[in-house]
Amino acid sequence: MRTLRRLVTALTAILALGMIVIAGTIAWRLAGPLSGARPVTAEALALPEGHVVEVIGGMGPEIVLMTRDASGAAALLVYRRSDGTLLSSTPVAEGDGGS
């Protein structure tokens, strides 16, 4: 019986420690980045002349935009989220979807 009591006490301590770690992790993640630099938003990006944003996406360190220019040509633009630098521009060929 004494062994069972020790096991239950140890399990309770481990459970309490786990809850403290989870609460601390959530608080740390909600606090946001520690540096004073704010990430660039899609609205603040410098688009090429004549391009209009159709779709915004991305995760992690990049923002991906699908844009169209005045002639209707589509392009994928990839920007660095931290400073808004254009990393790549890829023209999108539109087709009939392979059917």
C-alpha positions as CSV (number, residue, x, y, z in Angstrom):
1,M,0.0,0.0,0.0
2,R,2.9,2.3,0.8
3,T,4.3,1.8,-2.7
4,L,1.0,2.6,-4.3
5,R,0.8,5.9,-2.3
6,R,4.3,6.8,-3.5
7,L,3.4,6.1,-7.1
8,V,0.3,8.2,-6.9
9,T,2.2,11.1,-5.3
10,A,4.9,10.9,-8.0
11,L,2.3,10.8,-10.7
12,T,0.5,13.8,-9.2
13,A,3.8,15.8,-9.1
14,I,4.6,14.9,-12.7
15,L,1.1,15.9,-13.8
16,A,1.4,19.3,-12.0
17,L,4.8,19.9,-13.5
18,G,3.4,19.1,-17.0
19,M,0.6,21.5,-16.5
20,I,3.0,24.3,-15.4
21,V,5.2,23.6,-18.5
22,I,2.1,23.7,-20.8
23,A,0.8,27.0,-19.3
24,G,4.3,28.5,-19.5
25,T,4.7,27.5,-23.2
26,I,1.3,29.0,-24.1
27,A,2.1,32.2,-22.3
28,W,5.5,32.4,-24.0
29,R,4.0,31.8,-27.5
30,L,1.2,34.4,-26.9
31,A,3.8,37.0,-25.8
32,G,5.0,37.1,-29.4
33,P,8.5,37.8,-30.7
34,L,11.0,39.2,-28.2
35,S,12.6,41.7,-30.6
36,G,11.1,45.1,-31.3
37,A,10.9,44.4,-35.0
38,R,7.4,43.9,-36.3
39,P,6.8,41.4,-39.2
40,V,5.9,42.8,-42.6
41,T,2.2,42.4,-43.5
42,A,1.0,41.7,-47.0
43,E,-0.5,45.2,-47.2
44,A,2.9,46.8,-46.7
45,L,4.7,44.9,-49.5
46,A,5.9,46.7,-52.6
47,L,4.2,45.1,-55.6
48,P,5.6,45.4,-59.1
49,E,4.0,48.2,-61.2
50,G,0.5,47.3,-62.4
51,H,0.1,44.1,-60.3
52,V,-3.1,43.5,-58.3
53,V,-3.2,40.9,-55.5
54,E,-5.7,38.1,-56.0
55,V,-4.6,35.6,-53.3
56,I,-2.5,35.9,-50.2
57,G,-1.0,32.9,-48.4
58,G,2.1,31.6,-46.8
59,M,3.4,30.2,-43.6
60,G,6.5,30.6,-41.6
61,P,9.1,33.0,-43.0
62,E,7.5,33.7,-46.3
63,I,4.4,35.4,-47.7
64,V,3.1,34.2,-51.1
65,L,1.0,36.4,-53.3
66,M,-0.8,35.5,-56.5
67,T,-1.1,38.7,-58.6
68,R,-2.3,39.7,-62.0
69,D,-1.0,42.5,-64.1
70,A,-2.9,44.8,-66.5
71,S,-2.7,42.3,-69.3
72,G,-4.2,39.5,-67.2
73,A,-1.0,37.5,-66.7
74,A,-0.7,35.8,-63.3
75,A,2.4,35.5,-61.2
76,L,3.4,34.1,-57.9
77,L,5.5,36.5,-55.8
78,V,7.3,35.2,-52.6
79,Y,8.4,37.8,-50.0
80,R,10.4,37.4,-46.8
81,R,8.0,38.1,-43.9
82,S,10.6,39.7,-41.7
83,D,11.6,42.6,-44.0
84,G,9.4,42.4,-47.1
85,T,12.2,41.5,-49.5
86,L,11.0,40.0,-52.8
87,L,12.6,36.5,-53.0
88,S,11.1,35.2,-56.2
89,S,8.7,35.9,-59.0
90,T,7.2,33.0,-61.0
91,P,4.9,33.5,-64.0
92,V,1.8,31.2,-63.8
93,A,0.8,29.6,-67.1
94,E,-3.0,29.2,-67.2
95,G,-4.4,26.2,-69.1
96,D,-7.5,24.1,-69.4
97,G,-6.6,22.1,-66.3
98,G,-5.5,19.0,-68.2
99,S,-8.9,17.9,-69.5
